[in-house]
Amino acid sequence: MCGIVGYVGNREASPIVLSALRRLEYRGYDSAGIAGIRINGAEKNENFQIRRCEGSIDRLKDLLDTQPMVGTTAIGHTRWATHGRPSEKNAHPHRFRDVVIVHNGIIENHKELRQELIKKGHRFDSETDSEIIAHLLDRLIRETGDFEKSCRTMIKRLEGAFALAVLWSHDPDNLFVAKQGSPLLLGRGEGENFVASDIPALLEYTKEFLILNDGEMAFIEPSRIRVMDFSGKLIQKKTQRINWSLAMAEKEGYDHFMLKEIHEQPRVLQDSLRGRIVPGFKNVIFDTIDWKAEKWRSFSSVSMVACGTAWHAGLITKYWMEQIAKIHADVDLASEYRYRSPVEFPKTLSIAISQSGETYDTLAAVDEAKKLRHSLLSITNTVDSSIVRRTKNVIYTHAGPEISVASTKCFTAQLMNLALVTVKLAQARRAQSKAWIAKFLKDLSSISRQIEKVLKHEDKVREIAKKYANYNQYFYLGRGISYPIALEGALKLKEIAYINTQAYSAGEMKHGPIALISDQWPVVCVAPNDRLFPKMMSNIEVVKARSGKIISIGTEGHKTLENASDDFLPIPKVREELSPFLTNIYLQLFAYHMAVLRGNNVDKPKNLAKSVTVE
Ligand code: F6R
């Protein structure tokens, strides 16, 4: 967790670092800070200036307004607390004598290093694992008198995950960065260079990026960047041009990023499909995967791992894989998979699903699948993220940056790509006829237009949210492919509206949860007109008989459901496998409007962060 930024160049550094930090706030907002080196005219008097505070970047901005900084080199940090509670004392940057650092990740051997340094007389100011880095490096520099050599020695002593940016007051134009397990990239400018945890943070300043791999570090000066491995061997890195516009990373007039991202979904699906369906709906192509049909045919099972919303995408895919591709499929919570001693199963295709590509549990589950010699494939939205480096075979969701902590468009894009993978397997296994595949792909291609129709009902969703805004507990029910959508809708309401939700397969209600039904628990029913609709309808009747209030999402023109519901939201008629794309949109909008009505910080819900890079 946490976001880091650095700048060396010829402009005032603090406004640049501050604006880049704002774009990283989704990575954590427990505290924020910035450190620069003061320059008096042409003189460099070797003094650090540090401003840090508990809370968000807005508070850091206020601090900088009252205590401005000057200077052309700075590093900054926005924190999601791991070791040490959120406070000014635990906020980065951390300084020890002539060294100041910002860190994202966890130093696993920090206790041993701390003890070692305490024995040598060091005293620590914070409870963080990160502070030891400043102490260790300053000590090494004092021993050797050499900044770069000491950085190389220091980096070898650190165990765990880190993305680091470091300044030494005696060499103010030389910023040291290193990466192991946490994201970090470099931005190239004219007479200035940048560092940040992700691409959108720097898009305002550059489109030219150098992506660091694990085990790489760099010394960054205004007019040169030297990348090397941890032993100090220079590495020639190619600059990559990233053509995301800054506008793509901004709100475009919506009140919140989440709402913007919900409305982007039709476009995102078109981008996801672009170039992937052969004209005439004959085939699916992934240009990033070079497996031949025999390879796709060789799999006898699919094992998916993911967390949270991405796990829900996996649950839906299990239905598709089994019904469409006729292949055994499992989906695990990544945090469970690695500890449940999965048995080696030959010819397994292991699919890791992660928007950020940085989720610690998912990465660990990928490592576990690797040990089982599974063939690995990842679905991610983040170019050059850690998952990409672990899995070689990658399908990018092409959803553009997702800023809101609650995932919406990336979930939908994951579903689209997982549907395409299902088709690829179905074709290789000859599980469906050519005509069936062509029709399915055609229907998949038109789903973005159907989403546009659902989005037109936003006013109705807002009215329903107003009506139910004061209820503090909700049931979400679904069956079959709509059950994971009930789980996903319930998660959204929980995480951004802070409302207690219980999601069940509707068939399970009679086994216990129905005891809770009363007129105090509105029941959100995901009930498209599919094979299981008659069963779902009986479950709804049982809830109604116990005074439950029914908000239902069903197929347009379906009077039986509409008449049985207190409130009804219609989706266009669509083939049963694809209803999740549509029913979910209503649940996203419902959670969004409930959160707004309750005055919550929609894009940055409390206690959460966008990338969960800790276990
Ligand atoms: C919920 C949400 C989270 C993420 C989960 C996995 O709205 O966004 O549940 O889905 O933390 O994140 P990624 O997909 O980045 O691995």
Residues whose N, C-alpha, C, O or C-beta is under 5 A from the ligand:
A	BS01	F6R	C307 G308 T309 A310 I353 S354 Q355 S356 G357 T359 V405 A406 S407 K610 V612
